[in-house]
Amino acid sequence: MSSQLPVPDEPLNVLVTKTLTLPEVSPEEESMIRDAAGPGSTVTIVDSAKEGVEFASNADVILGITPKWLFEAAPNLLWVHATASGVDMFMYDEFVESNVILTGEKGLVGGHLADTAFGLLLALTRRIKTAIELGSDGWTLENREMMRFSEIELEGLTMGIVGFGGTGRHLARRAIAFGMKVRALDAFPVEPSDGVAIVEDMNSMSDIVESSDVLAVGLPLTDDTRGMCDYEFFQQMKPTAIFLNVTRGEIIDGPGLEKALAEGIIGGAALDVAPVEPLPPESPLWAFDNCVMTPHTAGASQHRGRRNLERFCRNLVALREGRPFEGVVDKKAGF
């Protein structure tokens, strides 16, 4: 998989499509892009991918989301920089089989995802969700005792992290700060960091699932991971363990999770993502006291768009200088 392109002979034609994570491009940011693209380059900024179609035929580079119909309208395309952490929407055959390089936010978004993950986790372990739902009734002796006698402390517990990418590393950093023990695994050889001395391989999956008090799954969505967290997966967990997922909801088998919660197979679930999005009002997941959810909002941060835009600009300079890109996605692997 290539991580760089030949130095272009002509000025670049850059197409920027605004998205949920890049809703605006300020004049100063537009100037950043123009400076990085180099003298004579053209930078076109549109409000959506659909509006980008009429400009796509000349585009060498796209910053944004590139659906199949936009890709087909861009025959000269060399490189796409995604404004999304998950890139499964790019994995259609025509794009995967092409020579177009894909880069993105890989490694940049873990911090705010991990913040939400711990907010959800504490909402369960410290009974914050219960207290909010009870409102003034929380002050009754019965309810106060119920909460006090069921709250647990994170210190000394084990967090297992399945998938040690950007989100996994930030989860580990926060877990260590809470006094937790951390075990992490990844399907690929990756460097340990953030308090994790050894990143284990997939052979350790069963052992980590079985031994964790909090099991955090931070995997990308691929054919191999879709639906992998099913009833049999949850059966391996401790009956007191909390399942935590703030990356991709389709990794979860919905009926399997519902059955595991209903039968007390696991201690709870803390989710920013759902098996089906939006999660319908009739979903049984809404009814469980030990399931806390946010509506796929963990990706929000006041810093996110700027961080990715700065990486894009560094990559524009790298393209002009013949250097490798940052944040390259392995299209064959899907992440």
N, C-alpha and C positions, 0 to 999 in steps of 0.2 A: 504494500500500500504506500503510495507516494505521499510525502508530507510537504512537497514543494513543487513549484512549476518553473518552467524556463522564464527568464527575464523577458517581459513583453517588449516587442519592437515598437509598438505604437502606444500613445496615451490611452489610459484605461477608461472604459465606460462603465460606471458604477451605478447600479439601481438599488435604491433603498426603499423597502416597503415597511410601513409602520405596522406594528403588531401590539398585542396585549402587553408585552414586556418592553416594547419600545414605542410608546404611544405618541411621543413627540420628539422631534429633532430640533434643538435650538439653533439659532444662527451661529453661535460659538461652536456647537458640535458639528454643524455642517461645514464650517471652516476647518475643523480638525480633519474631517474626512477628505476634503479637497486637498489639504496640505499633504496628507498621507498618500493620497492617490497620485500625486505628482503633477508637474507642469503639463498643461494642455488636456488634462483628464476632464471627463464630464461626469457630474454627479446629479442624478435625478432622484428626487424624493417624492414618493406618492403615499396616499393615505391607506392603501390596502394592496394586497397581492393582485386583486382583480384590476385595479387601476394601473398596475404595472405591466399588464399584458401589451399595451400599445407601445411600450418602450423596451420590451424584452428582446426584440430582434437584434438590437445592437449591444446588449449587455454582455460584458466580460465577467462581471462580478455582481452577485446579488447578496445584499444584507437583508435578512428577513426569513419568511417562510416561503417555500417553493413547491406548491402543489403540482401535480403532474401536468395540468394544463398550462401553467406558467413555464415549467421546464420545457415543454414542447414548443413554446413560443420563443425560446432563447437558444437558437442553434449555435451561437458563438460562445456560450457560457463555459468558463474555465473553473469557476470556484463559487461556492455558496457558503456564507457564514450565517448560521442559524441563530435566531433570537428565541430559542427555546432550549431547555435543558434536556428534555426527551426528544429524540429525533426519529421515533418510530414512524412519524408521518412522512418522512423522506424515503422510507424503505420500499418504494415501488420499484419494480424490476428495471424500468428504463433508467432510473437514476442510479441504482446500485450498480448496474452493468456499465455505466458510462465512465469516462475518464475525469469527470467533474469531481474536484476535491470538495469535501464537506468539512467545515470546522464549526465550532460553536462554543457554548458556555462550559464545556467540560471542565470540571474542577472549580468553577467560579461560584456556583450556587449553593454549596453545601451549608454555609453558615446560617442563612435564614431558614432553610429547611430544618436544620437541627434545632434552631430556636423553637419552631413550632412543635417539633417532635417532643421536646422536653416540656413544653407547655401542656401538651396533651397528656403526656405521661404523668406529670404532677397533678393534673386535673383528676386522674384516677387514684394515684397513690395517696394523695393528701386530701381526697374527697372534696376537692374544690368544685367539681361538677355537681356533686350532691348538694353542697351548701348553696350554690347559686340557684339550683332548681327549687330547693326548699324555701328560699327567701326568709321571711321573718319566722317561719315555722322551724327553721334550723336552731332557734334559741330555746326550744323546748328541751327539757331534761332528757327525754327519750331520744330525740334526734341528735343532741350533742353527744350523748354517750355512744350512740350508734356510730357516729363519725369518729370520735376519739378512739374507740376500741377497734376500729377497722383500718385506721390509717397506718401506712407503712413507710419506713425510711429507706431511701435509696442506698445509703452508705453500706458497703459490704455485699450488696447484691451483684450478680453477674449480668452484664449486658453482652449478648451475642450479636455480632453485626455480620450479616450475610451480604457481601458486596462492599468492598473497601475502596470505594471511589471518593469523590469529593464530599458527598453527604456522609458516608461512613466515617471518614476521618474527622469531620466536625462533630459527629455524634460521639466518637471516642473521646475527643478532647473534653467535651462537656461531661461525659460519664466519669472520666477520671477526676474532674473537678468536684463531682458529687461524691467521690470516694468509692465509686463502683469498680469492680474488676471488669476487664474487657477482653473478650476473645473475638477475633475477626477472621473471616475467610474470604477468599476471592477465587474466581475461576481461572484467573490469570496470575502469573507471578508479579506481585507489586511490592514496592518498598514499604516496610513498616514505618509508622510515625504516630505522633499524637498519643503517646502512652501505650501503644501496641508494639510489643517487642518482636512478635512473629506473626505474620499473616499466613494463616493455614490454608490448605487447598481444599478442594471439594470432598476429599476423603473424610474430612472432619465434620461434614455437614450434620450427620445424625447426632454426633456427640455434642456439638454446639447447640443444636435444637433441643436436645434432651436436658442439657445442664443449665440453660439460661433462665434467669428470672425475668429478664426483658429481652425479647427477641426482635431486633430491628432488621427489617429487610430493606436494603437500599439498592435494588437491582434495576437495570434498564429493562424495558419491555422488549422481549424477543420471542421467537417461536418456542425457544426452550423454557423461558420463564413464564409465559402466559398460563395462568391457572395453576402454577406450581404449589401455591399455598392452599391445599385442599384439605378435606377432612382427615385423610391419613397423615398429612403433614402436621396438623394441629394435634393429632393423637400422640405424636412424639413429644410434645411439649409438657412441661410441668403443669399440673392442674391449677397452680397459683400464678403461672407465668403470664405476662402481658405481651401481646403481639403488637408491634409498632411498624407502621408503614406510612411514609410521607413522599414516596417516589412515584410509583405507578400502580394504580388500582387494579388493572387487569391481571396483575400477578396473583391476585386473590381469587379463589373460587368462591363466589358468593354463598351458594347453598352450603358449602363445606364450613365456612366461617359461622354462618347462622346456626348450623347444627352443633358446632363445637361450643358456641356460647350458650345455647339452650341446654345442652347436656352438662355444662360445667367442665368440659374437657380442658379449657384454658381459663385463666383468671380474668382476662379482659382483653379489649382491643382498643388501640389508640390510632386513629386514621385521619389523614388529610386527604386521602384518595379512596375511591370506592370501586367495587367490582364493575358497577355500571354507573356512568355519570351523565347527567345528574342522577343521584340516587333517588328513586321514586318515593313519594310519601308513604306508600304501602309497604316499603321494605321492612322486614322484621328487625333490621339492625337498629332502627330508631328506638325500639322498645326496650333495649337492654340497658340496665343501670350501669353495667360494667363495660359499655362501649361508648367512647367519646369521639366525636368527629368534627372536623372543620371541612368546608366545601371546596377543597382543592385550592386553598389560598396561601399555602406555605411558601409558594414561589415569589411572593411579593417582598420587595425591599426597595427602600429609597436609593440604594446604591447599585441595584442590579443592572439597569439599562446602561448606566455610565461605565461600569466595569466591562461589560461586554463590548460596548462601543470602543473603548480604549484598546481592548484586545484586537478588535477588527482593524483599527488603525495601525496597530503594530504589525498585523499580518499584511496589510497593504504595503507597508514599507518593506517587509520581508519579501513580498512578491517582486517588488521592483529591484531588490538587491540580490535575489536568487537564494534566499535563505529559507529554511524550513518554517512552516506555520506552527502556531500554538493551537491547542485544542482540536487536533485532527480527529475526526470520527472514522473508525474502521467500518466502512459501509457493509462489508461482508458479515462482520460480527453483529452489527446493528447498534453500536455504541462507541 
